[in-house]
Amino acid sequence: MHSMGKSCRTKLLFGYTHLKTICSSASLCLGLRTCSDHLLPSEFYNCRSLANGFSTEIGTTTISMVSTTDSTRRSRITIAILVGVLLGCIFTFYYPHGLFVFYPPISVSGIAANSNSQMVSGKCESSKRINFLKAEFALSIQINSALQKQIRDLTEKLRLAEEKKHQVPKQVFVFGEQPKAGPFGTVKGLRTNPIVSPNESINSRLATILIRIAFQQELIVTLANSNAKEMLEFWFNNIKRLGISNYLVVALDQEIAKFCQENVFRLGRNHGVSRFKFRILREFLQLGYSVLFSDIDVIYLQNPFMYLRRDSDVESITDGHNNMTAYGYDDVFNEPSMGWARYAHSIRISVYYTGFFYIRATIPSIELLDHVFLRLSQEPKSWDQVVFNEELFYPSYPGCNGLYASKRTLDFLLFMNSKVLFEIVRKSSWLRMMVKPVIVHVNYYRDKLSILKGIKEYY
């Protein structure tokens, strides 16, 4: 305890030495209070007496230092406040949620459960998504098919509109005021007859079917019985493959009517095909529909409606195999007994096929069908193709009034007969490369079905 008293005195003397410059009365009292905790009462009394002696000497110095310390302390407090406010703003800006954020504990079982539920829901969503995409894909295919059909329809309408634009002045020429002849080389006669007004009372059942099937008042028509079921199936499947939907099978018996199921018209009783086809075609024309008649031994490689001109009453495939035989030529007959007049000239042209022709719904066309059907009824042994060409080409002469149906020969390289294909095109590498037929009529061969299949595979 005595040693501790000594150290306290030493401290007080040292403090007295430096108290004038660095100490205050408050710190001295604090020192005395600290010493009182360790000194005996007698020693503490001596120290206190010594301190009282000091206080008299440093009184003046303490007063001057108090004022200086107060001003310094205020400035420091002000600076500390400003620094604190500045630091608070900085921390508020960079840590808006505080320096220490509490996160609740995460359950591992909860994570596993959530992950399993997400996997299950993900699988369900993926399967639903796949089904949705499949449905969208199927719908897009249907929409694409519908758009393609609309494109074909609009193209056909545009072509028909262009033709009608040129036909209107010609119809005005017939029904309106007769114009005067124009300058040399500008006069053109009427080539296209107007379409008849429809008469649905002729065959209301057929009229109902045609409203549903026909396109732009046109359609393909064929006649068939159960003897040609396999070839008929090849025929209409080939047409469907090209996207042609405006076709009709006239069934000559019940078996064919059941076989076709769609686009079929059943007749009341069986008839001879070669004769009756002209009678049934008349009803189509009376209803206002132009017909592309086709036998079932015809293969379609392109849409034939895109290649018709529709400027004549009849457009037909020819039996000719070159420009001369197909479109006509000057046939000279040599008769030496006539001397200098030994050469007799005539116009010769190959016949039209009655197995493929387009006939418009006009009055001259209906008149032609009436004449052909009447002659075939009166001459049962006659060949329908011969009668058809005679009525179409023969002029008027004494005792007979010729018909005035206009006619056009179809391009024999596009609308081919089988002779052109196998005897001309097949032997020419240039024609094989450059020409793709619209249709081929297999008329020169007996084994028709195998030849039709071979032509399909080639093209």
C-alpha positions as CSV (number, residue, x, y, z in Angstrom):
1,M,0.0,0.0,0.0
2,H,2.9,2.3,0.8
3,S,4.4,1.7,-2.6
4,M,1.1,2.6,-4.2
5,G,1.0,5.9,-2.4
6,K,4.5,6.7,-3.7
7,S,3.5,6.0,-7.2
8,C,0.5,8.3,-6.8
9,R,2.7,11.1,-5.5
10,T,5.0,10.7,-8.4
11,K,2.1,10.9,-10.8
12,L,0.8,14.0,-9.2
13,L,4.2,15.7,-9.4
14,F,4.5,14.7,-13.1
15,G,1.0,15.9,-13.7
16,Y,1.8,19.3,-12.1
17,T,4.8,19.7,-14.4
18,H,2.6,19.3,-17.6
19,L,-0.7,20.5,-16.3
20,K,-0.2,24.0,-17.5
21,T,-0.2,22.9,-21.1
22,I,-2.2,19.7,-21.5
23,C,-4.5,19.3,-18.4
24,S,-7.6,20.8,-16.9
25,S,-9.0,20.9,-13.4
26,A,-11.6,18.3,-14.3
27,S,-8.9,15.7,-15.3
28,L,-7.0,16.5,-12.1
29,C,-10.1,15.8,-10.0
30,L,-10.6,12.6,-12.0
31,G,-7.0,11.6,-11.1
32,L,-7.5,12.4,-7.4
33,R,-10.7,10.4,-7.5
34,T,-8.9,7.4,-9.0
35,C,-6.2,7.6,-6.4
36,S,-8.7,7.7,-3.6
37,D,-9.7,4.2,-4.5
38,H,-6.2,2.9,-3.6
39,L,-4.8,5.2,-0.8
40,L,-5.2,5.1,3.0
41,P,-7.2,8.0,4.5
42,S,-4.0,9.7,5.8
43,E,-2.2,9.4,2.5
44,F,-5.3,10.6,0.6
45,Y,-5.5,13.6,2.9
46,N,-1.9,14.6,2.1
47,C,-2.6,14.2,-1.5
48,R,-5.6,16.3,-1.3
49,S,-3.7,19.1,0.5
50,L,-1.1,19.0,-2.2
51,A,-3.8,19.3,-4.8
52,N,-5.3,22.3,-3.1
53,G,-1.9,23.9,-3.2
54,F,-1.7,23.3,-6.9
55,S,-5.1,24.7,-7.6
56,T,-4.1,28.1,-6.5
57,E,-1.2,28.2,-8.9
58,I,-3.0,26.9,-12.0
59,G,-6.3,28.7,-11.5
60,T,-5.6,31.3,-14.1
61,T,-4.3,28.7,-16.6
62,T,-7.4,26.6,-16.2
63,I,-9.8,29.4,-16.9
64,S,-8.1,30.3,-20.2
65,M,-8.0,26.6,-21.3
66,V,-11.7,25.9,-20.5
67,S,-12.8,28.5,-23.1
68,T,-10.5,27.1,-25.8
69,T,-11.5,23.5,-25.1
70,D,-15.3,24.3,-25.3
71,S,-14.9,25.9,-28.7
72,T,-12.8,23.0,-30.0
73,R,-15.3,20.5,-28.6
74,R,-18.2,22.2,-30.3
75,S,-16.5,22.3,-33.6
76,R,-15.5,18.6,-33.2
77,I,-19.1,17.7,-32.3
78,T,-20.4,19.6,-35.3
79,I,-17.9,17.8,-37.6
80,A,-18.8,14.5,-36.0
81,I,-22.6,15.1,-36.6
82,L,-21.9,16.1,-40.2
83,V,-19.7,13.1,-40.8
84,G,-22.4,10.9,-39.2
85,V,-25.2,12.3,-41.4
86,L,-23.0,11.9,-44.5
87,L,-22.2,8.3,-43.6
88,G,-25.8,7.6,-43.0
89,C,-26.8,9.0,-46.4
90,I,-24.1,6.9,-48.1
91,F,-25.2,3.7,-46.3
92,T,-28.8,4.4,-47.0
93,F,-28.1,4.7,-50.7
94,Y,-25.9,1.6,-51.0
95,Y,-27.7,-0.6,-48.5
96,P,-31.4,0.3,-48.5
97,H,-32.3,-2.9,-46.7
98,G,-29.6,-2.6,-44.0
99,L,-26.2,-4.1,-43.5
100,F,-27.6,-7.3,-41.9
101,V,-30.6,-8.9,-43.7
102,F,-32.3,-11.8,-42.1
103,Y,-33.2,-14.8,-44.3
104,P,-35.5,-17.5,-43.0
105,P,-34.1,-21.0,-42.8
106,I,-34.5,-23.1,-46.0
107,S,-35.9,-26.5,-45.6
108,V,-34.2,-29.2,-47.7
109,S,-37.4,-31.3,-47.8
110,G,-39.2,-28.2,-49.1
111,I,-36.7,-27.8,-51.9
112,A,-37.0,-31.4,-52.9
113,A,-40.8,-31.2,-52.8
114,N,-40.8,-28.1,-54.8
115,S,-38.3,-29.5,-57.4
116,N,-40.4,-32.7,-57.7
117,S,-43.6,-30.7,-58.2
118,Q,-41.8,-28.5,-60.7
119,M,-40.6,-31.6,-62.6
120,V,-44.1,-33.1,-62.7
121,S,-45.7,-29.8,-63.7
122,G,-42.9,-29.3,-66.3
123,K,-43.6,-32.7,-67.8
124,C,-47.3,-32.0,-67.9
125,E,-46.7,-28.6,-69.4
126,S,-44.3,-30.1,-72.0
127,S,-46.8,-32.7,-73.0
128,K,-49.6,-30.1,-73.3
129,R,-47.2,-27.9,-75.3
130,I,-46.4,-30.8,-77.7
131,N,-50.1,-31.5,-78.2
132,F,-50.7,-27.9,-78.8
133,L,-47.9,-27.6,-81.4
134,K,-49.2,-30.8,-83.1
135,A,-52.7,-29.2,-83.3
136,E,-51.2,-26.0,-84.6
137,F,-49.2,-27.9,-87.2
138,A,-52.3,-29.8,-88.4
139,L,-54.3,-26.6,-88.6
140,S,-51.5,-24.8,-90.5
141,I,-51.5,-27.7,-93.1
142,Q,-55.2,-27.2,-93.6
143,I,-54.9,-23.5,-93.9
144,N,-52.0,-23.9,-96.4
145,S,-54.2,-26.3,-98.5
146,A,-57.1,-23.8,-98.4
147,L,-54.8,-21.0,-99.4
148,Q,-53.4,-23.0,-102.3
149,K,-56.9,-23.7,-103.5
150,Q,-57.8,-20.0,-103.2
151,I,-54.7,-19.2,-105.3
152,R,-55.8,-21.6,-108.0
153,D,-59.3,-20.2,-107.8
154,L,-58.2,-16.6,-108.0
155,T,-55.9,-17.4,-110.9
156,E,-58.7,-19.1,-112.8
157,K,-61.0,-16.2,-112.0
158,L,-58.5,-13.7,-113.3
159,R,-58.1,-15.7,-116.5
160,L,-61.8,-15.9,-117.0
161,A,-62.2,-12.2,-116.4
162,E,-59.6,-11.5,-119.1
163,E,-61.5,-13.7,-121.5
164,K,-64.8,-12.1,-120.7
165,K,-63.4,-8.7,-121.2
166,H,-62.7,-9.6,-124.8
167,Q,-66.0,-11.5,-125.2
168,V,-68.3,-8.6,-124.1
169,P,-67.8,-6.6,-127.3
170,K,-68.5,-9.7,-129.3
171,Q,-71.8,-10.3,-127.5
172,V,-72.8,-6.7,-127.9
173,F,-72.1,-7.2,-131.6
174,V,-74.7,-10.0,-131.7
175,F,-77.4,-8.6,-129.4
176,G,-76.9,-4.9,-129.7
177,E,-76.7,-2.4,-132.6
178,Q,-74.9,-3.8,-135.6
179,P,-71.6,-1.9,-136.1
180,K,-70.2,-0.8,-139.3
181,A,-67.2,-2.6,-140.8
182,G,-63.9,-1.1,-139.8
183,P,-60.7,-0.5,-141.8
184,F,-59.0,-3.3,-143.7
185,G,-57.4,-5.9,-141.5
186,T,-59.3,-4.8,-138.3
187,V,-62.5,-6.7,-138.8
188,K,-63.1,-9.9,-136.7
189,G,-66.1,-12.1,-136.8
190,L,-67.8,-13.6,-133.8
191,R,-66.0,-16.8,-132.7
192,T,-67.4,-17.2,-129.2
193,N,-71.1,-17.9,-128.6
194,P,-72.8,-16.8,-125.4
195,I,-73.6,-19.2,-122.6
196,V,-77.2,-20.4,-122.3
197,S,-79.4,-19.4,-119.4
198,P,-79.6,-22.3,-116.9
199,N,-82.8,-24.4,-116.7
200,E,-82.7,-26.3,-113.4
201,S,-86.1,-27.9,-114.0
202,I,-84.4,-30.3,-116.5
203,N,-82.8,-32.3,-113.7
204,S,-83.1,-30.9,-110.2
205,R,-81.2,-33.8,-108.6
206,L,-78.2,-33.2,-110.9
207,A,-78.4,-29.4,-110.5
208,T,-78.0,-29.9,-106.7
209,I,-74.9,-32.0,-107.2
210,L,-73.4,-29.6,-109.7
211,I,-73.8,-26.6,-107.4
212,R,-71.6,-28.4,-104.9
213,I,-69.0,-29.8,-107.2
214,A,-68.5,-27.5,-110.2
215,F,-66.1,-24.6,-110.2
216,Q,-66.7,-21.5,-112.4
217,Q,-69.5,-23.5,-114.0
218,E,-67.1,-26.1,-115.3
219,L,-66.3,-29.7,-114.4
220,I,-64.8,-32.9,-115.7
221,V,-67.3,-35.7,-116.4
222,T,-66.8,-39.4,-117.1
223,L,-69.1,-42.4,-117.4
224,A,-68.3,-45.8,-116.0
225,N,-69.7,-49.2,-115.1
226,S,-68.5,-52.0,-112.9
227,N,-66.5,-53.6,-115.8
228,A,-63.9,-50.9,-115.5
229,K,-63.7,-50.5,-111.7
230,E,-59.8,-50.8,-111.4
231,M,-59.2,-48.3,-114.2
232,L,-61.8,-45.9,-112.8
233,E,-60.0,-46.0,-109.4
234,F,-56.7,-45.1,-111.1
235,W,-58.5,-42.3,-113.0
236,F,-60.0,-40.4,-110.1
237,N,-57.0,-41.0,-107.8
238,N,-54.8,-39.4,-110.5
239,I,-57.2,-36.4,-110.7
240,K,-57.2,-35.9,-106.9
241,R,-53.4,-36.0,-106.9
242,L,-53.4,-32.9,-109.0
243,G,-55.8,-31.1,-106.6
244,I,-58.7,-31.2,-109.1
245,S,-62.0,-31.4,-107.2
246,N,-64.5,-30.4,-109.8
247,Y,-65.1,-33.8,-111.4
248,L,-68.1,-36.1,-111.5
249,V,-68.5,-39.9,-112.2
250,V,-71.7,-40.8,-113.9
251,A,-72.3,-44.3,-112.5
252,L,-74.1,-46.6,-114.9
253,D,-74.8,-49.2,-112.2
254,Q,-75.2,-49.4,-108.5
255,E,-71.9,-51.1,-107.8
256,I,-70.0,-48.1,-109.3
257,A,-72.2,-45.7,-107.3
258,K,-71.2,-47.5,-104.0
259,F,-67.6,-47.7,-105.1
260,C,-67.1,-44.0,-105.8
261,Q,-68.9,-42.8,-102.6
262,E,-68.3,-39.1,-103.5
263,N,-68.6,-37.0,-106.7
264,V,-70.9,-39.5,-108.2
265,F,-74.2,-39.3,-110.0
266,R,-76.2,-42.5,-110.3
267,L,-78.4,-43.0,-113.4
268,G,-81.8,-44.6,-113.2
269,R,-80.9,-47.4,-115.5
270,N,-78.0,-48.7,-117.6
271,H,-77.5,-47.4,-121.1
272,G,-75.1,-47.8,-123.9
273,V,-72.1,-45.6,-123.0
274,S,-71.1,-44.5,-126.4
275,R,-74.6,-43.2,-127.3
276,F,-76.0,-42.1,-124.0
277,K,-73.0,-39.9,-123.1
278,F,-74.2,-37.3,-125.6
279,R,-77.7,-37.4,-124.1
280,I,-76.5,-36.9,-120.5
281,L,-74.0,-34.2,-121.6
282,R,-76.9,-32.2,-123.0
283,E,-78.4,-32.0,-119.5
284,F,-75.2,-30.6,-118.1
285,L,-75.2,-27.9,-120.8
286,Q,-78.9,-27.0,-120.3
287,L,-78.1,-26.4,-116.6
288,G,-75.5,-23.9,-117.7
289,Y,-72.3,-26.0,-117.0
290,S,-69.5,-26.4,-119.6
291,V,-68.1,-29.9,-119.5
292,L,-64.7,-31.4,-120.1
293,F,-65.6,-35.0,-121.0
294,S,-63.0,-37.7,-120.4
295,D,-62.8,-41.4,-120.9
296,I,-61.2,-43.3,-118.0
297,D,-58.2,-44.3,-120.2
298,V,-56.9,-40.7,-119.9
299,I,-54.1,-39.9,-117.5
300,Y,-53.8,-36.3,-116.1
301,L,-50.3,-34.9,-115.6
302,Q,-51.4,-31.2,-115.3
303,N,-54.6,-29.3,-114.7
304,P,-56.3,-29.2,-118.1
305,F,-58.5,-26.2,-117.2
306,M,-55.3,-24.0,-117.2
307,Y,-54.7,-24.8,-120.9
308,L,-58.2,-24.3,-122.4
309,R,-58.9,-21.3,-124.6
310,R,-62.7,-21.2,-124.2
311,D,-63.1,-19.2,-127.4
312,S,-64.9,-22.0,-129.3
313,D,-67.9,-24.3,-128.7
314,V,-65.8,-27.4,-128.9
315,E,-62.1,-27.9,-128.1
316,S,-60.9,-31.5,-128.7
317,I,-57.9,-33.7,-128.7
318,T,-56.9,-34.9,-132.2
319,D,-56.0,-38.2,-133.7
320,G,-53.1,-36.5,-135.6
321,H,-49.5,-37.0,-134.7
322,N,-47.8,-33.9,-136.4
323,N,-48.7,-30.4,-137.6
324,M,-50.2,-31.6,-140.9
325,T,-52.4,-34.4,-139.6
326,A,-53.4,-32.6,-136.5
327,Y,-54.2,-29.1,-137.9
328,G,-55.0,-30.0,-141.6
329,Y,-53.2,-29.9,-144.8
330,D,-53.7,-29.7,-148.6
331,D,-54.2,-33.3,-149.8
332,V,-53.6,-33.6,-153.6
333,F,-55.2,-36.4,-155.6
334,N,-53.4,-37.3,-158.8
335,E,-55.7,-38.4,-161.7
336,P,-53.5,-38.7,-164.9
337,S,-56.5,-39.2,-167.2
338,M,-57.5,-35.6,-166.6
339,G,-54.4,-34.3,-168.5
340,W,-53.2,-30.9,-167.3
341,A,-56.0,-30.9,-164.7
342,R,-54.8,-34.2,-163.2
343,Y,-54.2,-32.7,-159.7
344,A,-57.3,-32.3,-157.5
345,H,-56.8,-30.5,-154.1
346,S,-58.7,-31.2,-150.9
347,I,-58.4,-30.2,-147.3
348,R,-57.7,-33.1,-145.0
349,I,-57.6,-33.2,-141.2
350,S,-57.5,-35.9,-138.6
351,V,-60.6,-36.6,-136.6
352,Y,-61.4,-35.4,-133.1
353,Y,-61.5,-38.0,-130.3
354,T,-64.8,-38.3,-128.5
355,G,-62.9,-39.7,-125.6
356,F,-61.6,-36.3,-124.5
357,F,-63.2,-32.9,-125.5
358,Y,-64.3,-29.7,-123.9
359,I,-67.8,-28.4,-124.9
360,R,-69.2,-25.1,-123.8
361,A,-72.8,-24.5,-122.7
362,T,-74.0,-22.8,-125.9
363,I,-76.8,-23.2,-128.3
364,P,-74.6,-24.6,-131.1
365,S,-73.1,-27.1,-128.7
366,I,-76.5,-28.4,-127.6
367,E,-77.6,-28.6,-131.3
368,L,-74.5,-30.7,-132.0
369,L,-75.2,-33.1,-129.2
370,D,-78.8,-33.5,-130.3
371,H,-77.8,-34.3,-133.9
372,V,-75.2,-36.9,-132.8
373,F,-77.5,-38.6,-130.3
374,L,-80.3,-38.7,-132.9
375,R,-78.1,-40.3,-135.6
376,L,-76.7,-42.9,-133.2
377,S,-80.2,-43.8,-132.1
378,Q,-81.2,-44.2,-135.8
379,E,-77.9,-45.9,-136.8
380,P,-77.1,-48.3,-134.0
381,K,-74.0,-49.8,-135.8
382,S,-72.4,-46.4,-136.3
383,W,-69.3,-45.4,-134.4
384,D,-69.9,-42.4,-132.2
385,Q,-66.5,-40.8,-133.1
386,V,-67.3,-40.9,-136.9
387,V,-70.8,-39.4,-136.4
388,F,-69.5,-36.7,-134.1
389,N,-66.8,-35.6,-136.6
390,E,-69.2,-35.7,-139.5
391,E,-71.7,-33.5,-137.7
392,L,-69.0,-31.1,-136.6
393,F,-67.1,-30.7,-139.9
394,Y,-69.6,-31.3,-142.7
395,P,-70.9,-28.2,-144.4
396,S,-74.5,-27.5,-145.4
397,Y,-75.4,-29.1,-148.8
398,P,-78.6,-29.9,-150.6
399,G,-80.9,-31.9,-148.3
400,C,-78.7,-31.2,-145.2
401,N,-78.2,-28.2,-143.1
402,G,-74.7,-28.2,-141.6
403,L,-74.0,-27.1,-138.0
404,Y,-72.2,-24.0,-137.0
405,A,-70.5,-25.0,-133.8
406,S,-67.1,-23.4,-133.7
407,K,-64.1,-25.7,-133.0
408,R,-60.5,-25.7,-131.9
409,T,-57.9,-28.4,-132.1
410,L,-56.0,-28.7,-128.8
411,D,-52.1,-28.7,-129.0
412,F,-51.2,-32.3,-129.8
413,L,-47.9,-32.0,-127.8
414,L,-49.8,-31.0,-124.7
415,F,-53.0,-33.0,-125.1
416,M,-51.3,-36.2,-126.5
417,N,-52.6,-39.4,-127.9
418,S,-50.5,-42.4,-127.2
419,K,-49.2,-42.5,-130.8
420,V,-47.6,-39.1,-130.3
421,L,-46.0,-40.1,-127.0
422,F,-44.5,-43.4,-128.0
423,E,-43.8,-42.8,-131.7
424,I,-42.7,-39.1,-131.7
425,V,-41.8,-37.9,-128.2
426,R,-40.1,-41.0,-126.9
427,K,-37.8,-41.1,-129.9
428,S,-36.7,-37.5,-129.6
429,S,-34.4,-36.5,-126.7
430,W,-35.2,-32.8,-127.2
431,L,-39.0,-33.4,-126.9
432,R,-38.5,-35.6,-123.9
433,M,-36.7,-32.9,-122.2
434,M,-38.8,-29.9,-123.3
435,V,-42.3,-31.3,-123.3
436,K,-44.5,-32.4,-120.4
437,P,-48.0,-33.3,-121.6
438,V,-51.2,-32.1,-119.8
439,I,-53.0,-35.4,-120.5
440,V,-52.2,-38.5,-122.4
441,H,-55.1,-40.5,-124.0
442,V,-54.1,-44.2,-124.3
443,N,-56.1,-45.0,-127.4
444,Y,-53.7,-47.0,-129.6
445,Y,-53.1,-49.9,-127.2
446,R,-55.2,-52.7,-125.6
447,D,-53.4,-53.1,-122.3
448,K,-54.4,-49.6,-121.1
449,L,-54.0,-49.9,-117.3
450,S,-50.4,-51.0,-117.4
451,I,-49.5,-48.3,-119.9
452,L,-51.2,-45.7,-117.8
453,K,-49.2,-46.8,-114.7
454,G,-46.0,-46.7,-116.8
455,I,-46.7,-43.1,-118.0
456,K,-47.4,-42.0,-114.4
457,E,-44.0,-43.5,-113.2
458,Y,-42.1,-41.8,-116.1
459,Y,-43.5,-38.3,-115.5
